[in-house]
Amino acid sequence: MHAALFRSHVPRYLQLADLFRQRIAKGQWVSGERLPSLFELVREFDVARVTVRQAIDVLRREGLLDPVQGRGTFVTGKQAPDRWLHVSATLTDLGQIYRGTTPELLNIAEGDTSPRVTEKDGPLAKEYFFMRRVHSQDGVPYAVIGIYLDKAVFRRSPRKFRAQLVIPLLIEMHVPIAKARQTLTISTADIEMSGLLSIAVNSPVAEVRRVFNGADGTVIYLAEVTYRGDFIRMEMDLRP
């Protein structure tokens, strides 16, 4: 068995599907090209035939591969997802993420609920408005986000906060943000996330937790976001 596939706790067919997806994205397998034979892929990755078939089936359901009985498996014209979603390191960059894009928002829950915070996060505001929504681009869901927003801020424009992206709106409304930070954890999709993001169970995801504090130190915005792993790209400037 291929050593890299053996080390990870993610199911091997999902790891293989991601490798195939990257070959398509990078142009190693181009539109209309026939994939190497099942025997060749089994030999290259040292996995069982069923593992290769499962990986191909994942990409078939995504529309990237087209298995043809008696002829082989072909790359379709559909492109693999572009990792356009950058995990930004500054609040300004974060506000620019969606410039030139128009994500579709599906609100799946809302209500008056306070977040759980640590001492490091800061004190709670009096009330919060909670929204849970799915973000999609070109019909493909890429993030599930739960947002806790200081209700005093939410009341300034409830209709806009329900219908628009919250961070660009906070910046546009000049809501004072004294401190902002986020943490990122690599994880895998559970059953609920796999359904909401249209990915297989245990597919790689990035979990991001963002906290914004107001001038008095209170938490005015807290978000818990789960991103599809195939939409995320992280870039960092390293200090010498």
MONORHU-V665998 format. One record per pair of residues at least 24 apart in sequence whose C-alpha atoms are under 10 Angstrom apart, sorted by the first residue. I is the first residue (numbers start at 1). J is the second residue. If there is no record, write none. Layout:
i-><I;I>
j-><J;J>
This chain:
i-><1;1;1;1;1;1;1;2;2;2;2;2;3;3;4;5;5;5;6;9;9;10;10;10;10;10;10;11;11;11;11;12;12;12;12;12;12;13;13;13;13;13;13;13;13;13;13;13;14;14;14;14;14;14;14;14;14;14;14;14;14;15;15;15;15;15;16;16;16;16;16;16;16;16;16;17;17;17;17;17;17;17;17;17;17;18;18;18;18;18;18;18;19;20;20;20;20;20;20;21;21;21;21;21;21;21;21;21;21;21;22;22;22;23;24;24;24;24;24;24;24;24;25;25;25;25;25;25;25;26;27;29;29;29;30;30;30;30;30;31;31;31;31;31;31;31;31;32;32;32;32;32;32;32;33;33;33;33;33;33;34;34;34;34;34;34;34;34;34;34;35;35;35;35;35;35;35;36;36;36;37;37;37;38;38;58;58;61;62;62;80;80;81;81;81;81;81;82;82;82;82;83;83;83;83;83;83;83;84;84;84;84;85;85;85;85;85;85;85;85;86;86;86;86;86;87;87;87;87;87;87;87;87;87;88;88;88;88;88;89;89;89;89;89;89;90;90;90;91;91;91;91;91;91;91;91;91;92;92;94;94;95;95;95;95;95;95;95;95;96;96;97;97;98;98;99;101;101;102;102;102;102;102;102;103;103;103;103;103;103;103;103;103;103;103;104;104;104;104;104;104;104;104;104;104;104;104;105;105;105;105;105;105;105;105;105;105;105;105;105;106;106;106;106;106;106;106;106;106;107;107;107;107;107;107;107;107;107;107;108;108;108;108;108;109;109;110;110;110;110;111;112;112;112;113;113;113;114;114;114;114;115;115;115;115;115;115;115;115;115;116;116;117;117;117;121;121;121;121;121;121;121;121;121;121;122;122;122;122;122;122;122;122;122;123;123;123;123;123;123;124;124;124;124;124;124;124;125;125;125;125;125;125;125;125;125;125;125;126;126;126;126;127;127;127;128;128;128;128;128;128;128;129;129;129;129;129;130;130;130;130;131;131;131;132;132;132;133;133;133;134;134;134;134;135;135;135;135;136;140;140;141;141;141;141;141;141;141;141;142;142;142;142;142;142;142;142;142;142;142;142;143;143;143;143;143;143;143;143;143;143;143;143;144;144;144;144;144;144;144;144;144;145;145;145;145;145;145;145;145;146;146;146;146;146;146;147;147;147;147;147;147;147;148;148;148;148;148;148;148;149;149;149;149;149;149;150;150;150;150;150;150;151;151;152;153;153;154;166;167;170;175;175;175;176;176;176;176;176;176;177;177;177;177;177;177;177;177;177;178;178;178;178;178;178;178;179;179;179;179;179;179;179;179;180;180;180;180;180;180;180;180;181;181;181;181;181;181;182;182;182;182;182;182;182;182;183;183;183;183;183;183;184;184;184;184;184;185;185;186;186;186;187;187;187;188;188;188;189;189;189;189;193;193;193;194;197;197;197;198;199;199;203;203;203;204;204;204;205;205;205;205;206;206;206>
j-><42;43;44;45;46;47;48;43;44;45;46;47;45;46;45;45;46;47;47;188;202;187;188;201;202;203;204;51;201;202;203;47;48;51;52;54;55;47;48;50;51;52;53;54;55;56;57;58;51;52;54;55;56;58;59;199;200;201;202;203;204;51;55;202;203;204;41;45;47;51;52;54;55;56;58;51;52;53;54;55;56;57;58;59;203;55;58;59;203;204;229;230;55;55;56;59;64;65;80;55;56;58;59;62;64;65;79;80;81;230;80;81;230;80;64;65;75;76;78;79;80;81;64;78;79;80;81;82;83;80;79;74;75;76;74;75;76;77;79;64;65;74;75;76;77;78;79;65;66;73;74;75;76;77;65;73;74;75;76;77;65;66;67;68;71;72;73;74;75;76;65;66;67;72;73;74;75;72;73;74;71;72;73;72;73;199;200;199;198;199;230;231;140;142;230;231;232;230;231;232;233;228;229;230;231;232;233;234;230;231;232;233;142;227;228;230;231;232;233;234;231;232;233;234;235;182;184;206;208;232;233;234;235;236;182;233;234;235;236;181;182;234;235;236;237;180;181;182;167;168;171;177;179;180;181;182;212;168;171;167;168;165;166;167;168;169;170;171;172;167;168;167;168;165;168;168;137;138;135;136;137;138;164;165;134;135;136;137;138;139;140;141;142;164;165;133;134;135;136;137;138;139;140;141;163;164;165;132;133;134;135;136;137;141;143;144;162;163;164;165;132;133;134;135;136;141;144;162;163;131;132;133;134;135;144;145;146;162;163;132;133;134;144;146;133;146;146;147;148;162;148;148;149;151;147;148;149;148;149;150;222;146;147;148;149;219;221;222;223;224;148;222;211;219;222;180;181;210;211;212;213;217;218;219;222;211;212;213;214;216;217;218;219;220;213;216;217;218;219;220;150;213;217;218;219;220;221;149;150;151;152;213;214;217;218;219;220;221;150;151;152;218;151;152;220;152;153;154;219;220;221;222;153;154;155;158;221;154;221;222;223;161;162;223;223;224;225;162;196;225;196;197;225;226;165;196;197;227;197;197;198;195;196;197;198;199;227;228;231;196;197;198;199;205;226;227;228;229;230;231;232;193;196;197;205;206;207;225;226;227;228;229;231;193;196;197;207;224;225;226;227;228;207;208;209;223;224;225;226;227;209;222;223;224;225;226;209;210;221;222;223;224;225;211;219;220;221;222;223;224;212;219;220;221;222;223;214;218;219;220;221;222;220;221;220;220;221;220;221;221;221;214;215;220;212;213;214;215;216;220;212;213;214;215;216;217;219;220;221;212;213;214;215;216;217;218;211;212;213;214;215;217;218;219;210;211;212;213;214;219;221;222;209;210;211;212;213;222;208;209;210;211;212;222;223;224;207;208;209;210;211;224;208;209;210;225;226;209;226;226;227;229;226;227;229;226;228;229;226;227;228;229;226;227;228;228;226;227;228;228;228;229;228;229;230;228;229;230;229;230;231;232;230;231;232>
